Each structure stands twice: as C-alpha cells, then as structure tokens.
Amino acid sequence: MVGYIYLRLNLWFIQKNIVKLGETENVNDRNSTYITSEPERGEFIKIFEVEDSKLVESKLKSWFSKYNY
C-alpha cells in the first residue's frame, strides 16, 4: 500500500534545530492534526510517496536514532 514519509518544520522545531520525520497514509488528514498542536502553523518541507510507509519510517527512525531528540 502506498503511503507517505514527511519532513515537517515549525517555529519551535527551528529554534530547537529539529526536523520532524513522520509517516502517514493521508497527508491532508495528517496536516489537520497539527492544527491543534502547533501554536504557530508549521509546514511539510518534503513529502515522499513510498510503498510500505510504516516499514520505511521504522528503518529511517532506526537509521537516525543517534540524532533523536
């Protein structure tokens, strides 16, 4: 099944030198969940369409775990 891996920034992430890596099956639905949690609206800076997004996210998070905040 096709899904998406995204990178997201908002003002707080920028101040803390963080980039959010996440996975979703629906980018629009995922974007709407950030409305309630971001005091200043962030944005997706990159979206990748991939097969098996949960597996890809797991591998990426493992790869980047030494940088995990």
ChimeraX commands (.cxc) that place a marker at each C-alpha (Angstrom):
marker #1 position 0.00,0.00,0.00 radius 0.5
marker #1 position 1.23,3.48,-0.88 radius 0.5
marker #1 position 1.93,5.87,1.99 radius 0.5
marker #1 position 3.97,8.96,2.68 radius 0.5
marker #1 position 7.07,9.87,4.64 radius 0.5
marker #1 position 7.23,13.55,5.53 radius 0.5
marker #1 position 9.60,16.09,7.00 radius 0.5
marker #1 position 7.97,18.96,8.86 radius 0.5
marker #1 position 9.14,22.23,10.40 radius 0.5
marker #1 position 7.53,24.80,12.64 radius 0.5
marker #1 position 8.95,27.74,14.59 radius 0.5
marker #1 position 9.63,25.69,17.73 radius 0.5
marker #1 position 11.39,22.96,15.70 radius 0.5
marker #1 position 13.57,25.60,14.04 radius 0.5
marker #1 position 14.51,27.12,17.43 radius 0.5
marker #1 position 15.47,23.66,18.73 radius 0.5
marker #1 position 17.20,22.61,15.48 radius 0.5
marker #1 position 14.71,19.77,14.96 radius 0.5
marker #1 position 13.10,18.32,11.84 radius 0.5
marker #1 position 10.04,16.09,12.36 radius 0.5
marker #1 position 10.11,12.80,10.44 radius 0.5
marker #1 position 6.78,11.04,10.19 radius 0.5
marker #1 position 4.58,8.62,8.30 radius 0.5
marker #1 position 1.01,8.89,7.10 radius 0.5
marker #1 position -1.40,7.34,4.65 radius 0.5
marker #1 position -3.17,10.67,4.08 radius 0.5
marker #1 position -1.17,13.90,4.05 radius 0.5
marker #1 position -4.21,16.19,4.33 radius 0.5
marker #1 position -5.56,14.33,7.37 radius 0.5
marker #1 position -2.13,14.35,8.99 radius 0.5
marker #1 position -1.72,18.06,8.37 radius 0.5
marker #1 position -5.03,18.78,10.10 radius 0.5
marker #1 position -3.87,17.03,13.29 radius 0.5
marker #1 position -1.05,19.55,13.63 radius 0.5
marker #1 position -3.54,22.44,13.75 radius 0.5
marker #1 position -4.24,21.80,17.44 radius 0.5
marker #1 position -0.65,21.12,18.48 radius 0.5
marker #1 position 1.32,23.87,16.77 radius 0.5
marker #1 position 0.89,27.37,18.24 radius 0.5
marker #1 position 2.33,28.76,15.01 radius 0.5
marker #1 position 1.42,26.71,11.98 radius 0.5
marker #1 position 4.27,24.66,10.53 radius 0.5
marker #1 position 4.62,23.11,7.13 radius 0.5
marker #1 position 5.72,19.97,5.39 radius 0.5
marker #1 position 9.09,20.70,3.83 radius 0.5
marker #1 position 9.32,17.42,1.92 radius 0.5
marker #1 position 6.87,14.58,1.24 radius 0.5
marker #1 position 7.94,11.24,-0.25 radius 0.5
marker #1 position 5.46,8.73,-1.68 radius 0.5
marker #1 position 6.63,5.22,-0.75 radius 0.5
marker #1 position 5.46,1.63,-0.60 radius 0.5
marker #1 position 5.00,0.33,2.98 radius 0.5
marker #1 position 5.43,3.68,4.73 radius 0.5
marker #1 position 5.40,2.12,8.20 radius 0.5
marker #1 position 8.40,-0.06,7.34 radius 0.5
marker #1 position 10.23,2.84,5.70 radius 0.5
marker #1 position 9.55,5.08,8.71 radius 0.5
marker #1 position 10.82,2.40,11.08 radius 0.5
marker #1 position 14.04,1.98,9.11 radius 0.5
marker #1 position 14.59,5.74,8.86 radius 0.5
marker #1 position 13.98,6.27,12.59 radius 0.5
marker #1 position 16.40,3.47,13.36 radius 0.5
marker #1 position 18.97,4.97,11.00 radius 0.5
marker #1 position 18.61,8.44,12.55 radius 0.5
marker #1 position 18.19,7.27,16.17 radius 0.5
marker #1 position 21.52,8.71,17.25 radius 0.5
marker #1 position 20.12,12.15,16.39 radius 0.5
marker #1 position 16.74,11.54,18.09 radius 0.5
marker #1 position 15.67,14.41,20.33 radius 0.5
marker link #1:1,2 radius 0.2
marker link #1:2,3 radius 0.2
marker link #1:3,4 radius 0.2
marker link #1:4,5 radius 0.2
marker link #1:5,6 radius 0.2
marker link #1:6,7 radius 0.2
marker link #1:7,8 radius 0.2
marker link #1:8,9 radius 0.2
marker link #1:9,10 radius 0.2
marker link #1:10,11 radius 0.2
marker link #1:11,12 radius 0.2
marker link #1:12,13 radius 0.2
marker link #1:13,14 radius 0.2
marker link #1:14,15 radius 0.2
marker link #1:15,16 radius 0.2
marker link #1:16,17 radius 0.2
marker link #1:17,18 radius 0.2
marker link #1:18,19 radius 0.2
marker link #1:19,20 radius 0.2
marker link #1:20,21 radius 0.2
marker link #1:21,22 radius 0.2
marker link #1:22,23 radius 0.2
marker link #1:23,24 radius 0.2
marker link #1:24,25 radius 0.2
marker link #1:25,26 radius 0.2
marker link #1:26,27 radius 0.2
marker link #1:27,28 radius 0.2
marker link #1:28,29 radius 0.2
marker link #1:29,30 radius 0.2
marker link #1:30,31 radius 0.2
marker link #1:31,32 radius 0.2
marker link #1:32,33 radius 0.2
marker link #1:33,34 radius 0.2
marker link #1:34,35 radius 0.2
marker link #1:35,36 radius 0.2
marker link #1:36,37 radius 0.2
marker link #1:37,38 radius 0.2
marker link #1:38,39 radius 0.2
marker link #1:39,40 radius 0.2
marker link #1:40,41 radius 0.2
marker link #1:41,42 radius 0.2
marker link #1:42,43 radius 0.2
marker link #1:43,44 radius 0.2
marker link #1:44,45 radius 0.2
marker link #1:45,46 radius 0.2
marker link #1:46,47 radius 0.2
marker link #1:47,48 radius 0.2
marker link #1:48,49 radius 0.2
marker link #1:49,50 radius 0.2
marker link #1:50,51 radius 0.2
marker link #1:51,52 radius 0.2
marker link #1:52,53 radius 0.2
marker link #1:53,54 radius 0.2
marker link #1:54,55 radius 0.2
marker link #1:55,56 radius 0.2
marker link #1:56,57 radius 0.2
marker link #1:57,58 radius 0.2
marker link #1:58,59 radius 0.2
marker link #1:59,60 radius 0.2
marker link #1:60,61 radius 0.2
marker link #1:61,62 radius 0.2
marker link #1:62,63 radius 0.2
marker link #1:63,64 radius 0.2
marker link #1:64,65 radius 0.2
marker link #1:65,66 radius 0.2
marker link #1:66,67 radius 0.2
marker link #1:67,68 radius 0.2
marker link #1:68,69 radius 0.2
view
